[in-house]
């Protein structure tokens, strides 16, 4: 079972990932990928975070799964936005 502390710490990490991804998405929107390496790194970080979230979710209780599902939706939203901007 995942501890509440481990889930809380992970959710904080997710917020940091979202912040970075949103920043890169905004920059990419304005500059048309002026800094592709940083943008690609942000995309990879979102993907890794989603994968880690799915692993953590397996050992989470019902309330934690709910929190993780809501975070997964936020991460996937920015991930989709970044992919669409990339094309």
C-alpha positions as CSV (number, residue, x, y, z in Angstrom):
1,X,0.0,0.0,0.0
2,X,1.3,3.4,-0.9
3,X,1.7,5.8,2.1
4,X,-0.1,9.1,2.1
5,X,3.3,10.8,2.4
6,X,4.6,9.0,-0.7
7,X,1.5,10.0,-2.7
8,X,1.6,13.6,-1.5
9,X,5.3,13.8,-2.4
10,X,4.6,12.4,-5.8
11,X,1.7,14.8,-6.4
12,X,4.1,17.7,-5.6
13,X,6.5,16.2,-8.2
14,X,3.6,16.1,-10.7
15,X,2.9,19.8,-10.0
16,X,6.5,20.6,-10.8
17,X,6.3,18.6,-14.0
18,X,3.1,20.4,-15.0
19,X,4.6,23.7,-14.3
20,X,7.7,23.0,-16.5
21,X,5.5,21.5,-19.3
22,X,3.1,24.5,-19.2
23,X,6.1,26.9,-19.4
24,X,7.6,25.1,-22.3
25,X,4.2,24.9,-24.0
26,X,3.7,28.6,-23.7
27,X,7.2,29.3,-24.9
28,X,6.8,26.9,-27.8
29,X,3.5,28.6,-28.8
30,X,5.1,32.0,-29.0
31,X,8.5,31.0,-30.4
32,X,7.7,28.1,-32.6
33,X,10.1,25.7,-30.9
34,X,13.1,28.0,-30.6
35,X,14.5,25.7,-27.9
36,X,13.5,22.2,-29.2
37,X,15.7,20.3,-26.8
38,X,14.1,21.8,-23.7
39,X,10.7,21.3,-25.2
40,X,11.4,17.6,-26.0
41,X,12.8,17.1,-22.5
42,X,9.6,18.5,-21.0
43,X,7.6,16.2,-23.1
44,X,9.7,13.2,-22.0
45,X,9.4,14.2,-18.3
46,X,5.6,14.3,-18.6
47,X,5.6,10.9,-20.2
48,X,7.8,9.5,-17.5
49,X,5.6,11.0,-14.8
50,X,2.5,9.5,-16.3
51,X,4.2,6.1,-16.3
52,X,5.4,6.5,-12.7
53,X,1.9,7.6,-11.7
54,X,0.4,4.4,-13.2
55,X,2.9,2.3,-11.2
56,X,2.1,4.1,-8.0
57,X,-1.6,3.8,-8.6
58,X,-1.4,0.0,-8.4
59,X,-0.6,0.2,-4.7
60,X,-2.9,3.1,-3.8
61,X,-6.1,3.0,-1.8
62,X,-9.3,4.3,-3.3
63,X,-8.9,8.0,-2.3
64,X,-5.3,8.0,-3.5
65,X,-6.3,6.5,-6.9
66,X,-8.9,9.3,-7.2
67,X,-6.2,11.9,-6.6
68,X,-3.8,10.2,-9.0
69,X,-6.5,9.8,-11.7
70,X,-7.2,13.6,-11.5
71,X,-3.5,14.3,-11.8
72,X,-3.2,11.9,-14.7
73,X,-5.9,13.8,-16.6
74,X,-4.0,17.1,-16.1
75,X,-0.8,15.5,-17.2
76,X,-2.4,14.0,-20.3
77,X,-4.0,17.3,-21.2
78,X,-0.7,19.1,-21.3
79,X,0.9,16.1,-23.0
80,X,-1.8,16.3,-25.8
81,X,-1.4,20.0,-26.1
82,X,2.3,19.7,-26.5
83,X,2.0,16.9,-29.1
84,X,-0.5,19.0,-31.1
85,X,1.8,22.0,-31.0
86,X,4.7,19.9,-32.1
87,X,2.9,19.0,-35.4
